[in-house]
Amino acid sequence: MPAGAPGAGSGSVEPGDTPPGESSVSAVQGHGEDAPARWTQWAWLGGIGLVVLVGALAFLGYGLGLLD
């Protein structure tokens, strides 16, 4: 590290040695942080649960000889 670098002597960075994060990024990075609606999560869970339930009932039906 150069001798005149901020925080070179003590190994720590003092307040004001680095620029604020807001000024270092000029554009949106990556994706937006908007989450889907809460009902969307429940709809997916309900759909997956329904598929699992139908599969379990079909497995049980074949096991009991009801769906031969």
mmCIF file of the N, C-alpha and C atoms, coordinates in Angstrom:
data_MODEL
# 
_entry.id   MODEL 
# 
loop_
_atom_site.group_PDB 
_atom_site.id 
_atom_site.type_symbol 
_atom_site.label_atom_id 
_atom_site.label_alt_id 
_atom_site.label_comp_id 
_atom_site.label_asym_id 
_atom_site.label_entity_id 
_atom_site.label_seq_id 
_atom_site.pdbx_PDB_ins_code 
_atom_site.Cartn_x 
_atom_site.Cartn_y 
_atom_site.Cartn_z 
_atom_site.occupancy 
_atom_site.B_iso_or_equiv 
_atom_site.pdbx_formal_charge 
_atom_site.auth_seq_id 
_atom_site.auth_comp_id 
_atom_site.auth_asym_id 
_atom_site.auth_atom_id 
_atom_site.pdbx_PDB_model_num 
ATOM 1   N N  . MET A 1 1  ? 0.858   -1.168  0.000   1.00 0.00 ? 1  MET A N  1 
ATOM 2   C CA . MET A 1 1  ? 0.000   0.000   0.000   1.00 0.00 ? 1  MET A CA 1 
ATOM 3   C C  . MET A 1 1  ? 0.904   1.230   0.000   1.00 0.00 ? 1  MET A C  1 
ATOM 4   N N  . PRO A 1 2  ? 0.612   2.225   -0.825  1.00 0.00 ? 2  PRO A N  1 
ATOM 5   C CA . PRO A 1 2  ? 1.426   3.449   -0.847  1.00 0.00 ? 2  PRO A CA 1 
ATOM 6   C C  . PRO A 1 2  ? 1.387   4.158   0.502   1.00 0.00 ? 2  PRO A C  1 
ATOM 7   N N  . ALA A 1 3  ? 2.442   4.865   0.803   1.00 0.00 ? 3  ALA A N  1 
ATOM 8   C CA . ALA A 1 3  ? 2.557   5.527   2.105   1.00 0.00 ? 3  ALA A CA 1 
ATOM 9   C C  . ALA A 1 3  ? 1.474   6.582   2.318   1.00 0.00 ? 3  ALA A C  1 
ATOM 10  N N  . GLY A 1 4  ? 1.031   7.253   1.279   1.00 0.00 ? 4  GLY A N  1 
ATOM 11  C CA . GLY A 1 4  ? 0.037   8.309   1.440   1.00 0.00 ? 4  GLY A CA 1 
ATOM 12  C C  . GLY A 1 4  ? -1.399  7.841   1.321   1.00 0.00 ? 4  GLY A C  1 
ATOM 13  N N  . ALA A 1 5  ? -1.623  6.545   1.233   1.00 0.00 ? 5  ALA A N  1 
ATOM 14  C CA . ALA A 1 5  ? -2.977  6.014   1.061   1.00 0.00 ? 5  ALA A CA 1 
ATOM 15  C C  . ALA A 1 5  ? -3.784  6.185   2.340   1.00 0.00 ? 5  ALA A C  1 
ATOM 16  N N  . PRO A 1 6  ? -5.083  6.435   2.222   1.00 0.00 ? 6  PRO A N  1 
ATOM 17  C CA . PRO A 1 6  ? -5.925  6.572   3.420   1.00 0.00 ? 6  PRO A CA 1 
ATOM 18  C C  . PRO A 1 6  ? -5.923  5.298   4.255   1.00 0.00 ? 6  PRO A C  1 
ATOM 19  N N  . GLY A 1 7  ? -5.740  5.442   5.539   1.00 0.00 ? 7  GLY A N  1 
ATOM 20  C CA . GLY A 1 7  ? -5.769  4.302   6.442   1.00 0.00 ? 7  GLY A CA 1 
ATOM 21  C C  . GLY A 1 7  ? -4.527  3.441   6.381   1.00 0.00 ? 7  GLY A C  1 
ATOM 22  N N  . ALA A 1 8  ? -3.439  3.926   5.745   1.00 0.00 ? 8  ALA A N  1 
ATOM 23  C CA . ALA A 1 8  ? -2.245  3.098   5.568   1.00 0.00 ? 8  ALA A CA 1 
ATOM 24  C C  . ALA A 1 8  ? -1.507  2.864   6.877   1.00 0.00 ? 8  ALA A C  1 
ATOM 25  N N  . GLY A 1 9  ? -1.513  3.837   7.764   1.00 0.00 ? 9  GLY A N  1 
ATOM 26  C CA . GLY A 1 9  ? -0.727  3.710   8.984   1.00 0.00 ? 9  GLY A CA 1 
ATOM 27  C C  . GLY A 1 9  ? -1.334  2.774   10.007  1.00 0.00 ? 9  GLY A C  1 
ATOM 28  N N  . SER A 1 10 ? -2.618  2.858   10.213  1.00 0.00 ? 10 SER A N  1 
ATOM 29  C CA . SER A 1 10 ? -3.243  2.084   11.284  1.00 0.00 ? 10 SER A CA 1 
ATOM 30  C C  . SER A 1 10 ? -3.883  0.787   10.799  1.00 0.00 ? 10 SER A C  1 
ATOM 31  N N  . GLY A 1 11 ? -4.041  0.634   9.511   1.00 0.00 ? 11 GLY A N  1 
ATOM 32  C CA . GLY A 1 11 ? -4.675  -0.565  8.988   1.00 0.00 ? 11 GLY A CA 1 
ATOM 33  C C  . GLY A 1 11 ? -6.187  -0.469  8.956   1.00 0.00 ? 11 GLY A C  1 
ATOM 34  N N  . SER A 1 12 ? -6.737  0.636   9.402   1.00 0.00 ? 12 SER A N  1 
ATOM 35  C CA . SER A 1 12 ? -8.189  0.805   9.366   1.00 0.00 ? 12 SER A CA 1 
ATOM 36  C C  . SER A 1 12 ? -8.540  1.977   8.466   1.00 0.00 ? 12 SER A C  1 
ATOM 37  N N  . VAL A 1 13 ? -9.754  2.031   8.045   1.00 0.00 ? 13 VAL A N  1 
ATOM 38  C CA . VAL A 1 13 ? -10.231 3.106   7.181   1.00 0.00 ? 13 VAL A CA 1 
ATOM 39  C C  . VAL A 1 13 ? -11.058 4.052   8.030   1.00 0.00 ? 13 VAL A C  1 
ATOM 40  N N  . GLU A 1 14 ? -10.690 5.293   8.011   1.00 0.00 ? 14 GLU A N  1 
ATOM 41  C CA . GLU A 1 14 ? -11.395 6.317   8.780   1.00 0.00 ? 14 GLU A CA 1 
ATOM 42  C C  . GLU A 1 14 ? -12.638 6.783   8.026   1.00 0.00 ? 14 GLU A C  1 
ATOM 43  N N  . PRO A 1 15 ? -13.638 7.298   8.741   1.00 0.00 ? 15 PRO A N  1 
ATOM 44  C CA . PRO A 1 15 ? -14.812 7.857   8.063   1.00 0.00 ? 15 PRO A CA 1 
ATOM 45  C C  . PRO A 1 15 ? -14.386 8.971   7.110   1.00 0.00 ? 15 PRO A C  1 
ATOM 46  N N  . GLY A 1 16 ? -14.912 8.951   5.925   1.00 0.00 ? 16 GLY A N  1 
ATOM 47  C CA . GLY A 1 16 ? -14.582 9.958   4.927   1.00 0.00 ? 16 GLY A CA 1 
ATOM 48  C C  . GLY A 1 16 ? -13.465 9.536   3.991   1.00 0.00 ? 16 GLY A C  1 
ATOM 49  N N  . ASP A 1 17 ? -12.753 8.443   4.284   1.00 0.00 ? 17 ASP A N  1 
ATOM 50  C CA . ASP A 1 17 ? -11.685 7.975   3.404   1.00 0.00 ? 17 ASP A CA 1 
ATOM 51  C C  . ASP A 1 17 ? -12.220 7.371   2.115   1.00 0.00 ? 17 ASP A C  1 
ATOM 52  N N  . THR A 1 18 ? -13.423 6.820   2.149   1.00 0.00 ? 18 THR A N  1 
ATOM 53  C CA . THR A 1 18 ? -14.011 6.208   0.959   1.00 0.00 ? 18 THR A CA 1 
ATOM 54  C C  . THR A 1 18 ? -15.255 6.985   0.555   1.00 0.00 ? 18 THR A C  1 
ATOM 55  N N  . PRO A 1 19 ? -15.553 7.026   -0.735  1.00 0.00 ? 19 PRO A N  1 
ATOM 56  C CA . PRO A 1 19 ? -16.764 7.731   -1.167  1.00 0.00 ? 19 PRO A CA 1 
ATOM 57  C C  . PRO A 1 19 ? -18.011 6.949   -0.778  1.00 0.00 ? 19 PRO A C  1 
ATOM 58  N N  . PRO A 1 20 ? -19.137 7.622   -0.643  1.00 0.00 ? 20 PRO A N  1 
ATOM 59  C CA . PRO A 1 20 ? -20.380 6.903   -0.336  1.00 0.00 ? 20 PRO A CA 1 
ATOM 60  C C  . PRO A 1 20 ? -20.765 5.978   -1.489  1.00 0.00 ? 20 PRO A C  1 
ATOM 61  N N  . GLY A 1 21 ? -21.440 4.899   -1.164  1.00 0.00 ? 21 GLY A N  1 
ATOM 62  C CA . GLY A 1 21 ? -21.818 3.910   -2.168  1.00 0.00 ? 21 GLY A CA 1 
ATOM 63  C C  . GLY A 1 21 ? -22.763 4.449   -3.217  1.00 0.00 ? 21 GLY A C  1 
ATOM 64  N N  . GLU A 1 22 ? -23.604 5.406   -2.859  1.00 0.00 ? 22 GLU A N  1 
ATOM 65  C CA . GLU A 1 22 ? -24.595 5.913   -3.802  1.00 0.00 ? 22 GLU A CA 1 
ATOM 66  C C  . GLU A 1 22 ? -23.947 6.617   -4.984  1.00 0.00 ? 22 GLU A C  1 
ATOM 67  N N  . SER A 1 23 ? -22.825 7.265   -4.774  1.00 0.00 ? 23 SER A N  1 
ATOM 68  C CA . SER A 1 23 ? -22.218 8.010   -5.872  1.00 0.00 ? 23 SER A CA 1 
ATOM 69  C C  . SER A 1 23 ? -21.365 7.125   -6.769  1.00 0.00 ? 23 SER A C  1 
ATOM 70  N N  . SER A 1 24 ? -21.085 5.902   -6.355  1.00 0.00 ? 24 SER A N  1 
ATOM 71  C CA . SER A 1 24 ? -20.230 5.042   -7.164  1.00 0.00 ? 24 SER A CA 1 
ATOM 72  C C  . SER A 1 24 ? -21.016 4.225   -8.188  1.00 0.00 ? 24 SER A C  1 
ATOM 73  N N  . VAL A 1 25 ? -22.315 4.201   -8.096  1.00 0.00 ? 25 VAL A N  1 
ATOM 74  C CA . VAL A 1 25 ? -23.149 3.445   -9.033  1.00 0.00 ? 25 VAL A CA 1 
ATOM 75  C C  . VAL A 1 25 ? -24.107 4.423   -9.697  1.00 0.00 ? 25 VAL A C  1 
ATOM 76  N N  . SER A 1 26 ? -24.029 4.490   -11.029 1.00 0.00 ? 26 SER A N  1 
ATOM 77  C CA . SER A 1 26 ? -24.865 5.466   -11.720 1.00 0.00 ? 26 SER A CA 1 
ATOM 78  C C  . SER A 1 26 ? -26.100 4.855   -12.365 1.00 0.00 ? 26 SER A C  1 
ATOM 79  N N  . ALA A 1 27 ? -26.147 3.544   -12.494 1.00 0.00 ? 27 ALA A N  1 
ATOM 80  C CA . ALA A 1 27 ? -27.287 2.893   -13.143 1.00 0.00 ? 27 ALA A CA 1 
ATOM 81  C C  . ALA A 1 27 ? -27.780 1.742   -12.273 1.00 0.00 ? 27 ALA A C  1 
ATOM 82  N N  . VAL A 1 28 ? -28.964 1.264   -12.589 1.00 0.00 ? 28 VAL A N  1 
ATOM 83  C CA . VAL A 1 28 ? -29.531 0.132   -11.863 1.00 0.00 ? 28 VAL A CA 1 
ATOM 84  C C  . VAL A 1 28 ? -28.680 -1.100  -12.140 1.00 0.00 ? 28 VAL A C  1 
ATOM 85  N N  . GLN A 1 29 ? -28.340 -1.825  -11.103 1.00 0.00 ? 29 GLN A N  1 
ATOM 86  C CA . GLN A 1 29 ? -27.506 -3.014  -11.244 1.00 0.00 ? 29 GLN A CA 1 
ATOM 87  C C  . GLN A 1 29 ? -28.370 -4.262  -11.131 1.00 0.00 ? 29 GLN A C  1 
ATOM 88  N N  . GLY A 1 30 ? -28.267 -5.161  -12.088 1.00 0.00 ? 30 GLY A N  1 
ATOM 89  C CA . GLY A 1 30 ? -28.979 -6.430  -12.021 1.00 0.00 ? 30 GLY A CA 1 
ATOM 90  C C  . GLY A 1 30 ? -30.473 -6.260  -12.216 1.00 0.00 ? 30 GLY A C  1 
ATOM 91  N N  . HIS A 1 31 ? -31.229 -6.969  -11.417 1.00 0.00 ? 31 HIS A N  1 
ATOM 92  C CA . HIS A 1 31 ? -32.686 -6.977  -11.535 1.00 0.00 ? 31 HIS A CA 1 
ATOM 93  C C  . HIS A 1 31 ? -33.312 -6.066  -10.482 1.00 0.00 ? 31 HIS A C  1 
ATOM 94  N N  . GLY A 1 32 ? -34.567 -5.755  -10.686 1.00 0.00 ? 32 GLY A N  1 
ATOM 95  C CA . GLY A 1 32 ? -35.299 -4.977  -9.705  1.00 0.00 ? 32 GLY A CA 1 
ATOM 96  C C  . GLY A 1 32 ? -35.586 -5.810  -8.466  1.00 0.00 ? 32 GLY A C  1 
ATOM 97  N N  . GLU A 1 33 ? -35.844 -5.175  -7.385  1.00 0.00 ? 33 GLU A N  1 
ATOM 98  C CA . GLU A 1 33 ? -36.085 -5.873  -6.125  1.00 0.00 ? 33 GLU A CA 1 
ATOM 99  C C  . GLU A 1 33 ? -37.572 -6.066  -5.838  1.00 0.00 ? 33 GLU A C  1 
ATOM 100 N N  . ASP A 1 34 ? -38.405 -5.875  -6.844  1.00 0.00 ? 34 ASP A N  1 
ATOM 101 C CA . ASP A 1 34 ? -39.843 -6.044  -6.647  1.00 0.00 ? 34 ASP A CA 1 
ATOM 102 C C  . ASP A 1 34 ? -40.172 -7.526  -6.533  1.00 0.00 ? 34 ASP A C  1 
ATOM 103 N N  . ALA A 1 35 ? -40.819 -7.886  -5.463  1.00 0.00 ? 35 ALA A N  1 
ATOM 104 C CA . ALA A 1 35 ? -41.215 -9.280  -5.251  1.00 0.00 ? 35 ALA A CA 1 
ATOM 105 C C  . ALA A 1 35 ? -42.581 -9.519  -5.896  1.00 0.00 ? 35 ALA A C  1 
ATOM 106 N N  . PRO A 1 36 ? -42.875 -10.754 -6.295  1.00 0.00 ? 36 PRO A N  1 
ATOM 107 C CA . PRO A 1 36 ? -44.205 -11.035 -6.830  1.00 0.00 ? 36 PRO A CA 1 
ATOM 108 C C  . PRO A 1 36 ? -45.267 -10.877 -5.741  1.00 0.00 ? 36 PRO A C  1 
ATOM 109 N N  . ALA A 1 37 ? -46.503 -10.783 -6.167  1.00 0.00 ? 37 ALA A N  1 
ATOM 110 C CA . ALA A 1 37 ? -47.597 -10.646 -5.209  1.00 0.00 ? 37 ALA A CA 1 
ATOM 111 C C  . ALA A 1 37 ? -47.648 -11.857 -4.283  1.00 0.00 ? 37 ALA A C  1 
ATOM 112 N N  . ARG A 1 38 ? -48.145 -11.644 -3.080  1.00 0.00 ? 38 ARG A N  1 
ATOM 113 C CA . ARG A 1 38 ? -48.163 -12.722 -2.091  1.00 0.00 ? 38 ARG A CA 1 
ATOM 114 C C  . ARG A 1 38 ? -49.044 -13.887 -2.543  1.00 0.00 ? 38 ARG A C  1 
ATOM 115 N N  . TRP A 1 39 ? -50.118 -13.602 -3.261  1.00 0.00 ? 39 TRP A N  1 
ATOM 116 C CA . TRP A 1 39 ? -51.002 -14.690 -3.699  1.00 0.00 ? 39 TRP A CA 1 
ATOM 117 C C  . TRP A 1 39 ? -50.298 -15.589 -4.705  1.00 0.00 ? 39 TRP A C  1 
ATOM 118 N N  . THR A 1 40 ? -49.321 -15.065 -5.436  1.00 0.00 ? 40 THR A N  1 
ATOM 119 C CA . THR A 1 40 ? -48.596 -15.882 -6.409  1.00 0.00 ? 40 THR A CA 1 
ATOM 120 C C  . THR A 1 40 ? -47.849 -17.012 -5.717  1.00 0.00 ? 40 THR A C  1 
ATOM 121 N N  . GLN A 1 41 ? -47.229 -16.712 -4.590  1.00 0.00 ? 41 GLN A N  1 
ATOM 122 C CA . GLN A 1 41 ? -46.510 -17.737 -3.835  1.00 0.00 ? 41 GLN A CA 1 
ATOM 123 C C  . GLN A 1 41 ? -47.463 -18.820 -3.356  1.00 0.00 ? 41 GLN A C  1 
ATOM 124 N N  . TRP A 1 42 ? -48.615 -18.406 -2.848  1.00 0.00 ? 42 TRP A N  1 
ATOM 125 C CA . TRP A 1 42 ? -49.599 -19.383 -2.358  1.00 0.00 ? 42 TRP A CA 1 
ATOM 126 C C  . TRP A 1 42 ? -50.198 -20.188 -3.501  1.00 0.00 ? 42 TRP A C  1 
ATOM 127 N N  . ALA A 1 43 ? -50.358 -19.561 -4.673  1.00 0.00 ? 43 ALA A N  1 
ATOM 128 C CA . ALA A 1 43 ? -50.883 -20.295 -5.829  1.00 0.00 ? 43 ALA A CA 1 
ATOM 129 C C  . ALA A 1 43 ? -49.907 -21.392 -6.257  1.00 0.00 ? 43 ALA A C  1 
ATOM 130 N N  . TRP A 1 44 ? -48.624 -21.087 -6.290  1.00 0.00 ? 44 TRP A N  1 
ATOM 131 C CA . TRP A 1 44 ? -47.621 -22.102 -6.626  1.00 0.00 ? 44 TRP A CA 1 
ATOM 132 C C  . TRP A 1 44 ? -47.613 -23.225 -5.596  1.00 0.00 ? 44 TRP A C  1 
ATOM 133 N N  . LEU A 1 45 ? -47.626 -22.861 -4.322  1.00 0.00 ? 45 LEU A N  1 
ATOM 134 C CA . LEU A 1 45 ? -47.633 -23.889 -3.276  1.00 0.00 ? 45 LEU A CA 1 
ATOM 135 C C  . LEU A 1 45 ? -48.887 -24.753 -3.360  1.00 0.00 ? 45 LEU A C  1 
ATOM 136 N N  . GLY A 1 46 ? -50.030 -24.124 -3.609  1.00 0.00 ? 46 GLY A N  1 
ATOM 137 C CA . GLY A 1 46 ? -51.275 -24.877 -3.744  1.00 0.00 ? 46 GLY A CA 1 
ATOM 138 C C  . GLY A 1 46 ? -51.252 -25.808 -4.946  1.00 0.00 ? 46 GLY A C  1 
ATOM 139 N N  . GLY A 1 47 ? -50.719 -25.329 -6.068  1.00 0.00 ? 47 GLY A N  1 
ATOM 140 C CA . GLY A 1 47 ? -50.619 -26.167 -7.261  1.00 0.00 ? 47 GLY A CA 1 
ATOM 141 C C  . GLY A 1 47 ? -49.703 -27.362 -7.052  1.00 0.00 ? 47 GLY A C  1 
ATOM 142 N N  . ILE A 1 48 ? -48.572 -27.124 -6.428  1.00 0.00 ? 48 ILE A N  1 
ATOM 143 C CA . ILE A 1 48 ? -47.645 -28.226 -6.143  1.00 0.00 ? 48 ILE A CA 1 
ATOM 144 C C  . ILE A 1 48 ? -48.282 -29.208 -5.169  1.00 0.00 ? 48 ILE A C  1 
ATOM 145 N N  . GLY A 1 49 ? -48.956 -28.683 -4.148  1.00 0.00 ? 49 GLY A N  1 
ATOM 146 C CA . GLY A 1 49 ? -49.637 -29.552 -3.187  1.00 0.00 ? 49 GLY A CA 1 
ATOM 147 C C  . GLY A 1 49 ? -50.716 -30.392 -3.846  1.00 0.00 ? 49 GLY A C  1 
ATOM 148 N N  . LEU A 1 50 ? -51.434 -29.798 -4.791  1.00 0.00 ? 50 LEU A N  1 
ATOM 149 C CA . LEU A 1 50 ? -52.482 -30.530 -5.504  1.00 0.00 ? 50 LEU A CA 1 
ATOM 150 C C  . LEU A 1 50 ? -51.890 -31.665 -6.342  1.00 0.00 ? 50 LEU A C  1 
ATOM 151 N N  . VAL A 1 51 ? -50.792 -31.400 -7.022  1.00 0.00 ? 51 VAL A N  1 
ATOM 152 C CA . VAL A 1 51 ? -50.135 -32.445 -7.820  1.00 0.00 ? 51 VAL A CA 1 
ATOM 153 C C  . VAL A 1 51 ? -49.648 -33.572 -6.917  1.00 0.00 ? 51 VAL A C  1 
ATOM 154 N N  . VAL A 1 52 ? -49.068 -33.231 -5.773  1.00 0.00 ? 52 VAL A N  1 
ATOM 155 C CA . VAL A 1 52 ? -48.593 -34.251 -4.832  1.00 0.00 ? 52 VAL A CA 1 
ATOM 156 C C  . VAL A 1 52 ? -49.765 -35.065 -4.298  1.00 0.00 ? 52 VAL A C  1 
ATOM 157 N N  . LEU A 1 53 ? -50.868 -34.399 -3.967  1.00 0.00 ? 53 LEU A N  1 
ATOM 158 C CA . LEU A 1 53 ? -52.044 -35.091 -3.442  1.00 0.00 ? 53 LEU A CA 1 
ATOM 159 C C  . LEU A 1 53 ? -52.635 -36.048 -4.480  1.00 0.00 ? 53 LEU A C  1 
ATOM 160 N N  . VAL A 1 54 ? -52.764 -35.601 -5.714  1.00 0.00 ? 54 VAL A N  1 
ATOM 161 C CA . VAL A 1 54 ? -53.307 -36.467 -6.767  1.00 0.00 ? 54 VAL A CA 1 
ATOM 162 C C  . VAL A 1 54 ? -52.381 -37.659 -6.999  1.00 0.00 ? 54 VAL A C  1 
ATOM 163 N N  . GLY A 1 55 ? -51.077 -37.418 -6.990  1.00 0.00 ? 55 GLY A N  1 
ATOM 164 C CA . GLY A 1 55 ? -50.129 -38.518 -7.150  1.00 0.00 ? 55 GLY A CA 1 
ATOM 165 C C  . GLY A 1 55 ? -50.219 -39.516 -6.012  1.00 0.00 ? 55 GLY A C  1 
ATOM 166 N N  . ALA A 1 56 ? -50.348 -39.023 -4.786  1.00 0.00 ? 56 ALA A N  1 
ATOM 167 C CA . ALA A 1 56 ? -50.456 -39.919 -3.632  1.00 0.00 ? 56 ALA A CA 1 
ATOM 168 C C  . ALA A 1 56 ? -51.750 -40.722 -3.683  1.00 0.00 ? 56 ALA A C  1 
ATOM 169 N N  . LEU A 1 57 ? -52.848 -40.081 -4.075  1.00 0.00 ? 57 LEU A N  1 
ATOM 170 C CA . LEU A 1 57 ? -54.121 -40.802 -4.184  1.00 0.00 ? 57 LEU A CA 1 
ATOM 171 C C  . LEU A 1 57 ? -54.072 -41.852 -5.294  1.00 0.00 ? 57 LEU A C  1 
ATOM 172 N N  . ALA A 1 58 ? -53.420 -41.533 -6.408  1.00 0.00 ? 58 ALA A N  1 
ATOM 173 C CA . ALA A 1 58 ? -53.288 -42.513 -7.489  1.00 0.00 ? 58 ALA A CA 1 
ATOM 174 C C  . ALA A 1 58 ? -52.436 -43.689 -7.029  1.00 0.00 ? 58 ALA A C  1 
ATOM 175 N N  . PHE A 1 59 ? -51.346 -43.411 -6.342  1.00 0.00 ? 59 PHE A N  1 
ATOM 176 C CA . PHE A 1 59 ? -50.484 -44.472 -5.819  1.00 0.00 ? 59 PHE A CA 1 
ATOM 177 C C  . PHE A 1 59 ? -51.256 -45.353 -4.843  1.00 0.00 ? 59 PHE A C  1 
ATOM 178 N N  . LEU A 1 60 ? -52.031 -44.726 -3.973  1.00 0.00 ? 60 LEU A N  1 
ATOM 179 C CA . LEU A 1 60 ? -52.835 -45.467 -3.003  1.00 0.00 ? 60 LEU A CA 1 
ATOM 180 C C  . LEU A 1 60 ? -53.917 -46.283 -3.712  1.00 0.00 ? 60 LEU A C  1 
ATOM 181 N N  . GLY A 1 61 ? -54.540 -45.696 -4.727  1.00 0.00 ? 61 GLY A N  1 
ATOM 182 C CA . GLY A 1 61 ? -55.574 -46.406 -5.482  1.00 0.00 ? 61 GLY A CA 1 
ATOM 183 C C  . GLY A 1 61 ? -55.035 -47.643 -6.177  1.00 0.00 ? 61 GLY A C  1 
ATOM 184 N N  . TYR A 1 62 ? -53.871 -47.521 -6.796  1.00 0.00 ? 62 TYR A N  1 
ATOM 185 C CA . TYR A 1 62 ? -53.252 -48.697 -7.428  1.00 0.00 ? 62 TYR A CA 1 
ATOM 186 C C  . TYR A 1 62 ? -52.851 -49.726 -6.386  1.00 0.00 ? 62 TYR A C  1 
ATOM 187 N N  . GLY A 1 63 ? -52.370 -49.263 -5.243  1.00 0.00 ? 63 GLY A N  1 
ATOM 188 C CA . GLY A 1 63 ? -51.962 -50.182 -4.184  1.00 0.00 ? 63 GLY A CA 1 
ATOM 189 C C  . GLY A 1 63 ? -53.122 -50.970 -3.619  1.00 0.00 ? 63 GLY A C  1 
ATOM 190 N N  . LEU A 1 64 ? -54.285 -50.350 -3.540  1.00 0.00 ? 64 LEU A N  1 
ATOM 191 C CA . LEU A 1 64 ? -55.468 -51.025 -3.002  1.00 0.00 ? 64 LEU A CA 1 
ATOM 192 C C  . LEU A 1 64 ? -56.253 -51.766 -4.080  1.00 0.00 ? 64 LEU A C  1 
ATOM 193 N N  . GLY A 1 65 ? -55.837 -51.650 -5.321  1.00 0.00 ? 65 GLY A N  1 
ATOM 194 C CA . GLY A 1 65 ? -56.517 -52.344 -6.407  1.00 0.00 ? 65 GLY A CA 1 
ATOM 195 C C  . GLY A 1 65 ? -57.745 -51.620 -6.906  1.00 0.00 ? 65 GLY A C  1 
ATOM 196 N N  . LEU A 1 66 ? -57.899 -50.344 -6.579  1.00 0.00 ? 66 LEU A N  1 
ATOM 197 C CA . LEU A 1 66 ? -59.072 -49.586 -7.015  1.00 0.00 ? 66 LEU A CA 1 
ATOM 198 C C  . LEU A 1 66 ? -58.917 -49.046 -8.439  1.00 0.00 ? 66 LEU A C  1 
ATOM 199 N N  . LEU A 1 67 ? -57.701 -48.888 -8.909  1.00 0.00 ? 67 LEU A N  1 
ATOM 200 C CA . LEU A 1 67 ? -57.462 -48.286 -10.222 1.00 0.00 ? 67 LEU A CA 1 
ATOM 201 C C  . LEU A 1 67 ? -56.805 -49.260 -11.193 1.00 0.00 ? 67 LEU A C  1 
ATOM 202 N N  . ASP A 1 68 ? -57.208 -50.511 -11.166 1.00 0.00 ? 68 ASP A N  1 
ATOM 203 C CA . ASP A 1 68 ? -56.615 -51.509 -12.065 1.00 0.00 ? 68 ASP A CA 1 
ATOM 204 C C  . ASP A 1 68 ? -57.095 -51.346 -13.473 1.00 0.00 ? 68 ASP A C  1 
# 
